[in-house]
Amino acid sequence: MAVRLVVTITAVPSKGSELAQAYRARCADAMKEPGCEQFEIFQSAMNPDRLALLERWSDQKALDVHAELNRPKPPHALISSTSSGARRPRSGSCRRRSRSTAPAPGAARERAGRR
């Protein structure tokens, strides 16, 4: 089952564009990894120091391999260490949410009941 991640990143003030450019090579490298279906960085039009990294992996095993390969890499120097009051995770992301792309069992019935 595919796994989708949305990673919110806050750059050091006034360094959002520079950080987005720095992620280009990382994105290209990640796309070559087995099981990587999407690995793209997006910059906010409202707050240029706010970025979102969208990842999609064919399954949890592919994501786990990617995480293990990237664990020794230090966070990029342009990532804010005070982003949203959160600690600076080793992966370089400020907040990471993982969710399967398949709907939860009964989700359609639950939505139908709210109409």
N, C-alpha and C positions, 0 to 999 in steps of 0.2 A: 504494500500500500504506500502511495506517495506521501512524502512529508514536506510541508511548506513551513518556512520560517520567515518571519518579518523581524528584522533587526534594526532598531532605532539607534542612530548614532548622532551625538552632538559634537561638533568640532570645536576646537579652541576658537574664541571669538575672531571673526573676520577671516577664518581659514577654511571655510566650507568648500569653496571651489577647489582649493589646493588639495584638500582631503579627497574630494570626489575624483580628481585626476589621479591621485595616488592609488585609488582603488581599481583603476582600469586594468592594470597588470594583474592584480590579485583576482579580479573577476575572470579574466582570460585564462589564467592558470586553473582556477577552480572548474571552469567549464570543460576542461580536459579530463577531469577526474571521472572515474567510472560512477555512473548513477546520478551525475549532476545534470539536471534538466534546465535549471535556471540559476543564475548567480549574477544579479545586476544591482548596481547602485543608483539611487535616485536622489536628487537634491530638491528640497522644498523651495517653491516659488515665494512662499510667505516668509520663511526664515532660512536664508542661504546657509546657515551653519547647522541646519538640521538635515540629516540624510537618512535614507531608508535602504537597507540591503534586503533584497528579495531573493530567497533561496528556495529551490524545489529539488528534492532528492527522490529518486525512484523508490527508496525504502529506508528504513531506519538504519540498516547495516551500512549503506552507502554514506549516510550522514555521520555515523560513528567513525568510519574510516577517515572521512574528511576532518572531523574534529580531532582525531588522534594525530593526523599529519600536521595540523596547524597549531596544536597545543604548545609546542616549544617556541612559536613565534611571539615576540613581544607586541603589545598594543602599539598602534601607530602613534607617533609623537603629537600628531595634530588632533587626537581625540581628547575631548575635555575630560578631566578627571573628576569634575564635579557635576557631570551631566545628570539632571533630574534628581540630584541628591543621592544617586546610586553609586556604589563602589565601582571601580574600574575593573571589569571582568578580564580574565586572561585572554579571552577570544578577541578583545578589542571592541566588543559591542556593549552598549549601555543597557539594553533590555532585549531579551530574546524570548520569543514566544514560538512554540512549536505546535503545529496542529496537523492532524491528518486531513487530507482533502476529501475523504469520504464522509458523508453526513453521519451523525450519531444515530444509532438505532432508535426509531420512534420519533426522530426529529420532524419528519414530514407530518406525522399525526399531530404532534404538539403544535406546529405552526398552523395547521388547519383548524385546530380547536380555538385559536386566538382570533380567528376572523369573525 
